[in-house]
Amino acid sequence: MCNLYANTLAPTLMRQLFKVRAENDQLGNAQPPTAIFPKGTAPIVALDEDGNRVLRNTHWGFVLPQTSKKTGKPIQPKAVNNARDDKLRSSPFWKASFTERRCLIPASSFCEAKGRNPATYVWFGVTGDTPRPPFALAGIWRSFAGNYGTEYRELTTSSMITTTPNELVKDTHPDRMPAILAPEDYEAWLTAPAEDAVRLIRPYPAEKMVIHQQGEDLKSDHGGI
């Protein structure tokens, strides 16, 4: 699973890479984050009701209401930020979003932690001509409206898809890795029927990936692009 990634891409670059018209950029003027954690703000590329690509901010993690086992009262919801590829078509929690609301999650790197006390943080990315070549993770999204902690909130939420790891990631996380999409698959991921889209979820080739940095005190990616 992945609980930390970076998207240091400027909105203008995201619009160019993911073919989003300027009037469909809803991100605002926030600085690109070098660390995005669950419940953080995660930009996505999704389709609007007319089928146009839109850049919008989301809450990273589908909201799962929680109830206290002691009191039976609602407590802070859980943010479920990873969706396993083998659960997308069978779990009611994911199925409708995978069928109807897929998105691209722009990224410049993602992090997996190895070991504990202290953990080593390993930042992965893709190969290319720049220090942090941009890429897109396979994602899904849905709306949430309801009590979130102590207040009522209306959110657009997102979750990234995870799959089996390739040989590069496996040494750090032997079970899962985020599903990176090839650029030629972006349109199909957004628009194809679910039975075709599921075939796009696979481990990204290890030879097309790199480790950007690793260490014990690296909870953000300082490399930029």
C-alpha positions, -999 to 999 in steps of 0.1 A, spaced: 0 0 0 10 36 -4 4 62 23 27 90 10 34 105 -24 44 138 -39 30 159 -67 54 188 -74 39 196 -108 28 231 -114 -9 234 -126 2 246 -160 23 215 -165 -5 193 -153 -29 209 -178 -4 203 -206 4 167 -197 -31 156 -191 -48 177 -218 -70 198 -195 -82 232 -208 -73 262 -186 -110 269 -178 -113 234 -164 -85 239 -139 -101 241 -104 -69 238 -83 -64 274 -74 -30 289 -65 -17 264 -39 20 254 -41 26 219 -54 31 196 -23 62 176 -17 43 152 6 7 141 4 -6 120 33 -40 103 37 -67 129 44 -45 155 26 -53 174 -6 -48 153 -37 -52 168 -72 -68 145 -98 -78 146 -134 -114 134 -138 -142 138 -163 -171 161 -158 -207 154 -168 -200 165 -204 -169 142 -207 -144 170 -204 -112 166 -184 -111 186 -152 -83 192 -127 -98 193 -92 -86 189 -56 -98 159 -36 -96 145 -1 -72 116 -4 -91 87 10 -127 75 6 -145 83 39 -155 53 59 -177 61 89 -165 47 122 -183 39 155 -168 37 189 -168 1 202 -171 14 238 -199 41 234 -215 32 201 -212 68 190 -197 80 157 -160 88 159 -136 103 134 -141 85 100 -113 65 84 -98 76 51 -94 45 29 -68 58 4 -57 25 -13 -80 2 -33 -67 -33 -41 -70 -42 -78 -84 -76 -68 -113 -60 -49 -124 -33 -74 -151 -54 -91 -163 -74 -61 -164 -50 -31 -194 -27 -29 -171 -1 -13 -152 3 -46 -173 -12 -74 -194 17 -85 -165 42 -84 -143 18 -105 -171 14 -130 -183 50 -132 -157 74 -117 -121 66 -126 -94 93 -125 -57 101 -130 -37 110 -100 -7 132 -111 25 124 -92 62 130 -93 72 102 -68 57 79 -42 71 66 -10 72 32 8 86 27 42 109 -2 49 114 -15 84 106 1 117 122 21 146 136 37 125 120 31 91 138 38 59 117 59 35 122 50 -1 110 74 -28 102 58 -62 96 74 -96 98 68 -133 127 73 -157 129 102 -180 147 134 -190 141 154 -159 150 148 -122 114 139 -113 95 129 -145 58 132 -140 35 103 -142 -1 93 -134 -14 68 -109 -47 49 -115 -74 63 -93 -111 64 -85 -132 91 -69 -166 97 -53 -185 124 -34 -191 124 3 -215 145 23 -220 139 60 -206 143 95 -168 143 95 -155 144 130 -173 174 147 -187 190 115 -207 184 84 -186 183 52 -191 179 15 -160 164 -2 -148 150 -34 -127 120 -23 -102 99 -41 -83 66 -37 -54 52 -57 -53 16 -71 -27 -8 -58 -14 -39 -75 14 -65 -71 49 -49 -69 76 -51 -95 111 -63 -87 123 -28 -78 95 -20 -53 93 -56 -39 124 -53 -18 108 -24 1 72 -35 0 67 -71 -9 29 -71 -12 17 -40 -31 26 -9 -51 6 19 -67 -6 12 -102 12 35 -126 -5 41 -159 14 43 -192 6 77 -209 -10 59 -239 -35 44 -214 -47 76 -199 -77 80 -221 -88 44 -218 -85 45 -180 -109 75 -180 -134 63 -206 -132 26 -213 -157 1 -200 -147 -15 -166 -138 -48 -182 -113 -31 -205 -100 -7 -178 -91 -35 -154 -66 -48 -179 -46 -16 -176 -38 -23 -139 -5 -41 -138 30 -37 -122 48 -9 -140 80 -22 -156 109 -21 -131 134 -11 -158 113 21 -163 115 31 -126 141 45 -103 147 51 -66 151 89 -63 162 89 -26 160 69 5 168 75 42 154 76 77 143 112 77 127 116 43 89 121 48 88 145 19 104 144 -15 129 173 -18 139 166 -54 114 187 -73 111 183 -111 
